[in-house]
Amino acid sequence: MAQNSKSSQLQIRVSAAQKLAIQRNAQRARMDMTTYVLSRVLPEPAVRFQTLAAACETAPEAAFAFAALNTFLSALLAAELREAVSAMPREISTPFVANYVAAMVEQACAQQGLLPPAWTRSIEPLPAPYFGSCLQGLRLYLLTHSPPPFRRRNIFIDSGVGVQV
């Protein structure tokens, strides 16, 4: 976690047993108590990205996991985004999820004026198109209105990062 100058204090009340447990956990993690507590309460953007990306593949309702990742990416400042998405998600194995996450990252980077991370280029686009709706009448609309990073990956949806339906 980046070391920022600390100018404020936060006090919390804990029992003696809770304080001892926090001290032990901090020692095991080789951190001081402040750093340990902050790492648990305010996880690094990269850790949060990895967790949310993995949830896109494992969540019973993937749409909610993609929405959570969308909210996370769209709320980051440029420097935070660069840090968060620097490493390829480790726990993604399906081509669809890998492409969807890569497209989300590419679009978020474009919105912040950043180059997407190199790992996004290593993911091959889907061999067959995926349409965000099964309605045949919407296909032409989706083909022409999908955000460019999604279109390049053969995913046709009506909105991208920063937009929720």
N, C-alpha and C positions, 0 to 999 in steps of 0.2 A: 504494500500500500504506500502511496506517495506520502512523504513527510511534509505536511503543511504546517506553517506557524500556527500555534494554538493561542487564541486570544480570548476564549470563553471557557467556562467551566460548567459541567453538568454534574449534579449530585443525585444519586439514587439511594434509596434505603434498601438494604438487603440484610438478611439474617446472617449470623456468624457462620452458619453452615454454608450458605450460598456464597459468601465471600471466600471461604476456604475452597469451595469447589471452583470458583472462578480463578483463584490463584493457582490451583493445581492444573487446571486446563491451560492457563496461560503459560505456565512453566513447561508443560508437555509440548506446547506449540512453539516453545522458545521465543515467547513474546512477553513484553511487560503487560500489565493488566489493562492499561488504556488501549494499547494497540490491539490486544486480543478482543476486548469488548467492542471496539469500533469495527474490527474485521467481521464480527458476528452481526452487528446491527446495520452497518453500512458496507456490504460486501463490495469488493472491487468490481468495476464494470465487466472485466474479462470473465470473472467467475460467474457473475450473473448471466452474461451472454451464454456461456457454456451450459449452464443449468436450464435456461429457457429454451435454447436450441434442442437440447436433449429431450425436453418435455414435448416438443413438437412431434417426436417420433413415438414416444411412449405413452402419452396422455390418452385416456379413453376417448375424449372428445378433442381431437386435434385442432378444431377451429378455435377453441378457447386458448390453447397453447400458442397458436400463431398470433392471436389477438394480443396476448400478453407480451410476446416478443415484439410485435408492432409497437405497442405502447412504450416499451423499454427503449427501442431504437429511436423512436421519434422524439423522446424526451432528452436524449443525450446531446451535449455540446460537442463541437467538432473534436476537441482533444480527447474527450471521454469516449466518443465513438471510435476514434482511431485505436485507442487502447483496448476497448471492449472487443472489437472484431479482428484484432491482429492475428489470432490463431484460429485455424479451422476447427469447427465443432468436432469434438472427438467421438461423440456417441451417436452419430448419425450414419445409418447404413443404407437406407432406401434412397434411390435416385430422386424420387419425387420430393422428399423432405430436404435433401441436400440442395436441389435446385431452388426450391421455394425459399429456403433460408438464405442461399447465396443471392437470389434476386432481391430479397428484402435488404440485405446488407449493401448490395450495389446501389439500390435506390436511396437508402439512407445516406450513403457516402455522397452520391450525386447531389442530394439536397443540401449537404453541408459543404459542398465544393471540394471534396476529398477524392483521391483516387481509391478505388476499391482495393482491398488486400489481394495479394497475389493468389491466395488459395481459391478465390472465387473463380479464377480462370481455369483451374485444374478440374473443375466439375463439368463434365460433358452434359450438354442440353438433353432433355428428354427425347427419346426417339419418336414418340407419338405425342400429339398435342393433348393437353389437359385443359378442359373447359370448366370454369367455376360454376357453371349451371348446366343442367341436363336439358334445358329447354332449347330446342333446335332454332327457334326464332331469335334467340339472343346471341347465337354464335358469331354472326357478322359484326354485331356491336362489340362483342368481346375481342374479336380479332383486330378491330380498328381502335379500340379505346384502352387496351391493356397497357400498363406502364412498360416502357421499353426494356428494362431489365428482365421483366417477366416474359415478354414476347420473345426475347433472344433465347430464353430457356424453354420455349414451347409451352408456356403456362399462360392461359388467357383468363384474366380476372378483370373485374371492373374498378378496382382500387388498389392502392399500394400502401407503402409506409406512410404513416401520419394520417391516414383516412380510415375511419371505421364506419361500417354500415350497420 
